Amino acid sequence: MTEIIKAENLTYAYHDENGKSYFALNGIDLAIRRGEFVTILGHNGSGKSTLACHLNAIRLPSGGKVYVDMMDTADESKLYDIRRTCAMVFQNPDNQIVASVVEEDVAFALENMGLPPAEIRRRVDDALQAVGMYPYCRHAPHKLSGGQKQRVAIAGVIAMMPRCIVFDEPTAMLDPAGRKEVMQVIRELNQRYGITVILITHHMDEAAQAGRVVVMHQGQILMDGTPREIFSQVERLRQASLSVPQTIEVLYKLNKQGAGLPADALSVSECADILQKYLT
């Protein structure tokens, strides 16, 4: 698979009110292939959200380069194409919904793109079907649950037919039911439609659903691998102020007592099978 996102020696500096600068990103090298589902983890202040904002040119590098489908994000003439290729969903759905009717909200960006009415109608219907919100197409967004609102926001993004979507903590403001709804949609966008997914999250169970996990710490990439490879390194993650999925935490504690169990179970059923064998 070819790369859809590439960062080369990416740096980004913030400046405080006294003019002092500090690096939120410092020497990031990252390549993401088409069709991947990548989670980016990190404690608060690690730089993960700042990195996310570079992936569709909301922010521009202080140094280094970011390419989206081989387009340089610093090239202003490519900005429209970059953001159509790599879209973004933020954590608060209320900040992304602009219309008083669900289908009108999904159509908003398409109308600004100047698409014909028939094409807008088709895309709106397809997008709402994809996120399971078509039955609510004529509802008022303010009457929906948090998870439903976020699904409407995602529909508005996928109606533009991007090849990559960056989700910046999309479940942070949702209850467990809403989180489950949104994660189901994200998985389906990746698995069924082949959309490249980059998920910024602090929920370890969400990160475990990805095909690849990138861990950030102090503006740099600390770890990069499969969920099993990353979460089996419990001590190293703790040093970066991160936890692990509960299933791995259980096995880790048992192994500290000398159990000698496999320590990389990512699902409850997998963990249960390991424990059953251990107890019998």
Buried (B, 14 or more C-beta within 10 A) or exposed (E): EEBBBBBBEBBBBEEEEEEEEEBBBBBBEBEBBBBBBBBBBBBEBBBBBBBBBBBBBBBEBBBBEBBBBEBBBEEEEBBEEBBBBBBBBBBBBEEBBEBEBBBBBBBBBBEEBEBEEEEBBBBBBBBBEBBBBBEBBEBEBEEBBBBBBBBBBBBBBBBBBBBBBBBBBBBBBBEEEBBBBBBBBBBBBBEEEEBBBBBBBBBBBBBBBBEBBBBBBBBBBBBBBBBBEBBBBBEBBEEBEBBBBEBBBBBBEBBEEEBEBBBBBBEEEBBEEBBEEEEE
